[in-house]
């Protein structure tokens, strides 16, 4: 989903990172966003660990950033 669409739904883009996959579509860069849907007037914004994001996720087979155990590399993504 594009940033403009997310913002129309009420989400706020806090940060983003440009990455590419190290095993699939190695030549294509894409952007991962840290978004926030403010439910209160809290001034504390969420944060993320960008190095941890590069490792991918291991909890959802259907997730596009899934990092299966069969890939021996620790990182699944690389910054563009």
C-alpha positions as CSV (number, residue, x, y, z in Angstrom):
1,X,0.0,0.0,0.0
2,X,1.3,3.4,-0.9
3,X,2.1,6.0,1.8
4,X,-0.7,8.3,0.6
5,X,-3.3,5.5,1.0
6,X,-2.1,4.8,4.5
7,X,-2.4,8.4,5.5
8,X,-5.9,8.6,4.1
9,X,-6.8,5.8,6.4
10,X,-5.5,7.8,9.4
11,X,-2.1,6.2,9.7
12,X,1.0,8.4,10.3
13,X,4.3,7.5,8.6
14,X,7.0,7.8,11.3
15,X,10.0,6.3,9.4
16,X,10.9,4.1,6.4
17,X,13.8,2.1,5.1
18,X,14.7,1.1,1.5
19,X,15.7,-2.5,1.3
20,X,16.1,-5.4,-1.2
21,X,15.7,-9.1,-0.6
22,X,18.9,-11.2,-0.6
23,X,17.3,-14.4,-1.9
24,X,14.3,-13.4,-4.0
25,X,14.1,-10.5,-6.6
26,X,17.6,-9.4,-5.6
27,X,17.6,-6.5,-8.0
28,X,14.4,-4.8,-6.8
29,X,14.4,-2.3,-4.0
30,X,11.3,-1.7,-1.9
31,X,10.3,0.4,1.1
32,X,9.2,-0.7,4.5
33,X,7.3,1.8,6.6
34,X,7.0,2.2,10.3
35,X,3.4,3.5,10.6
36,X,1.3,4.4,13.5
37,X,-2.5,4.8,14.0
38,X,-2.8,7.2,16.8
39,X,-5.7,6.1,19.1
40,X,-4.9,8.7,21.8
41,X,-3.1,12.0,21.9
42,X,0.0,10.3,23.3
43,X,3.3,12.1,22.4
44,X,5.3,8.8,22.6
45,X,5.9,7.6,19.1
46,X,6.7,4.0,18.3
47,X,10.3,3.1,17.4
48,X,11.9,0.2,15.6
49,X,15.3,-1.6,15.4
50,X,16.2,-1.3,11.7
51,X,18.9,-3.9,12.0
52,X,16.4,-6.4,13.4
53,X,14.0,-5.6,10.5
54,X,16.8,-6.8,8.1
55,X,16.6,-10.3,9.6
56,X,13.0,-10.6,8.5
57,X,10.2,-12.4,10.5
58,X,10.0,-16.0,11.5
59,X,6.4,-16.2,12.8
60,X,4.3,-16.2,9.6
61,X,4.7,-18.3,6.5
62,X,2.5,-16.0,4.5
63,X,4.4,-12.9,5.4
64,X,6.4,-11.5,2.4
65,X,9.5,-11.0,4.7
66,X,9.3,-14.5,6.2
67,X,12.8,-15.9,6.9
68,X,12.7,-19.7,6.8
69,X,15.1,-21.8,8.8
70,X,16.4,-23.3,5.5
71,X,18.2,-20.0,4.7
72,X,21.4,-20.1,6.7
73,X,22.1,-16.4,6.4
74,X,21.1,-14.3,9.4
75,X,19.9,-11.4,7.3
76,X,17.1,-11.7,4.8
77,X,17.2,-8.0,3.6
78,X,19.9,-5.5,2.7
79,X,19.6,-1.7,2.7
80,X,19.5,-0.1,-0.8
